Amino acid sequence: MNDASQLATAMVAITFTAMLLITGQWFVDYQLEHEARAPIVRMVALPP
């Protein structure tokens, strides 16, 4: 492979990874803001 195609492949991989990180963060923020629920697992306090 020549250097230009290796550079292009690396740029595509970096861009794809960055977009996954950004959209994943947006998804998590949206879920926390709009779908906030009580946790399924709760801590149980034992009597003293």
Secondary structure, DSSP 8 states (H G I E B T S, - for coil): --HHHHHHHHHHHHHHHHHHHHHHHHHHHHHHHHS----SS-------
